[in-house]
Amino acid sequence: MTFRAGHNHLFIPGPTNVPEAVRMAMNQPQQDQRGPDFGAFVLGIMADLKPIFGTTRGTIMLFPGSGCGAWEASIVNTLSPGDRVLMARHGHFSTLWARMAEDLGLEVEAVDVAWGAGTPVNEFARRLAADREGRIRAVFVTHNETATGVTSNVAGVRAALDASFHDALLFVDGVSSIGSIPFRMDDWGVDLAVTGSQKGLMSPAGLGVLGVSEKALAASAKAGLRRSFFAFADYAVSAKTGYFPHTPPTAVLHGLRAALNRIAAEGLDQVFARHARLAEGIRAGVAAWGLQPCAEHPSLASNTVTAIRTPQGVDAREVIRIGLERFNTSFGSGLAQLAGKVFRIGHLGDLNEGMCLTALAVAEMSLRAAGARLALGAGVAAAQEIYERTAPVVALAAE
Ligand SMILES: *Cc1c(COP(=O)(O)O)cnc(C)c1O
């Protein structure tokens, strides 16, 4: 591999930076996952995940796998072949989830909107109200579309379901939102809340994490899709005992334990406030460059990732290549139809103002080298103004 001094600046929206304390915590000898102390260890992790999901009533399930594994687990456990489900396609991840639903034998009623738009709440409301026979069995929302940097209104979809007294299950992909921006599983009546270990939870990939409502658990007893490895019947027992039906990735669990300790030490509300503040600085930087975010409207802009459209004639792939080759900095690529048109700055997980300023500084140089016309320092200065005003003053504790 090419020698590069210093450390790689990782600004992709997942996997995210894994804090040193988390990496150290994973350096463990293998251990007996059926040993007498292991169950309590896992139960502690599940208990600490609940406030991050915004649930007291839900069940947390930890699957060996990734976010997409938890997508699959959510579907195969609660739905039956041919069930009609309402989904929107407005980016790469929402599109892939719809494809998975089709692959698994569901009848997908897909609403296509622009990549850069959010979940079309009004259109969902119209279709739910028109569905008097209750043929739609589930509604899917991608809370944070990581490909476009768009956050959707889950509460609005819940309100639409309630307004038409519809009892469809509500599925929410929170892979790039949970742990970074507020997520209220109970308040929003989310039945299946999906995430993975490697984004807001600041751990390596290896676990799909699912919040399951009581209604979804009840549905799993009657659902007709086939399942085996991901069967809720087994994982509901796990949620009570802390013992897995299969061998879990114990190193990742130790990392996740340390990451949850960090979230507790910072305070969940402070974690959310930090993400909002950092994102505001990134957006100010992009605006100062005169570039457009992919998000169609400021109200949709995500606090965990910003997708930036490069100017006409500037290949976003070049920006990413130059960022890595010359400045040892990784930006997220444009996915599927956005390839070459967009690059992304991931700003979730373990990061701070200085890191975001580095992202903007390197992006400026990379954009210019790829042919964009912008003044060096413009975006950095705009973000500095935000951070100068908003960064909290934390008194150094005398120990
Ligand atoms: C990353 C991501 C996924 C995929 O998760 P994997 O852990 O890579 O399987 C799904 N949805 C969204 C919104 C994501 O950001």
The ligand as an ORCA input file, in Angstrom:
! r2SCAN-3c Opt
* xyz 0 1
  C     -25.392      2.280      5.659
  C     -26.857      2.235      5.421
  C     -27.517      1.035      5.180
  C     -26.782     -0.254      4.969
  O     -26.272     -0.730      6.110
  P     -25.143     -1.870      6.065
  O     -24.739     -1.854      7.492
  O     -24.102     -1.416      5.118
  O     -25.788     -3.114      5.676
  C     -28.877      1.048      5.062
  N     -29.572      2.180      5.144
  C     -28.983      3.365      5.345
  C     -29.821      4.587      5.425
  C     -27.606      3.420      5.503
  O     -27.015      4.595      5.699
*
